[in-house]
Amino acid sequence: MKLLIGKQSGEVIIEQDSIIMGSVDGTVTVLPGAKLELTAKVSGDLILKSSSHVSIRGQIEGNVYDEGAKIEIMSEVKGEIVKRNK
């Protein structure tokens, strides 16, 4: 499992099972099959590709784009949760 701690800037792409702690100033994209435990505050959007898994425990300032993921939300999403078929 990959661990990202602290402030991340720009686009963050999750290709393998990961934990993000701290903050992200940008977009987070979780690729197919990857699992993410997100405790960071995200100032951008969260894009969840098909067959990805995410547990959201940090605040999302933007939108969550769900393209067929499994999502567990235990925090606030300030934007919208948008289902997209890709």
N, C-alpha and C positions, 0 to 999 in steps of 0.2 A: 504494500500500500504506500502511495506517495503522500507526503505531508508538506503542505505549503503554509507557512506561518508568516505573519507580518503583512505589510502593505504590498499588494500586487497592482500594477498599473497596466492598462491596455487590455487587449483580449487575452483571456486565459482559456486554453483548450485542454479539456480533461480526456485523456486517451486511455487511462487505466484507473483502477480503483484508487480514490484519493480522498484526503481530508483537507479542507481549506479553513484556516483560522486567521482572524485578523480583519482585513478589509480588502475589497477589490474595487478599484476605480476603473471600471470598464465592463465589458461583456464576458460572461462565462458560458462556454459551450461544452456540453457533456456528450461525447461521441457514443455511438451504439455499443451496448454491452458494458460500458463503464459505470461504476458506482461512485457517487459523491456524497460525502457527509459535509454539509456546508454550515459552518458556524460563523462565517464572516459576514459583514455587512457588504452588500453588493450595490454599488452606485449606478450600475447599468442593468442590462437585461440578462436573463438566464435562459439559454436555449438548450432544450433537452431533446436529443435525437432518439429515434426509435430504439426500444429495448434498453435504454439507459435507466438507472435507478438513482434517485436523489432524496436525501433527507435534509430539509431546509430548517435550520435552527437560527439563522441570521436574517436580518432584515433585507428585503429586496426592494430597492428604490424604483426599479424599472418594471418591465413586464416579464412574465414567465411564458415562454413559447414551448408548448408541449406537442411533440411530434410522435407521440406513442410511448412515453416514458411511464415508469411507476414513480409516483410522487408522494412524499410524506411531508406535510407542512405543519411546523410547530412554531411559527413565527409570523411576522407581518409581511405581506406583499402589498406595497403601495400602488403598484400598477395593476394591470389586468392579467388574468391567467387565460391564455389564448390557445385553443386546440387547433393544431394545423396538421393536415394530412400531407405527407411528403412521399 
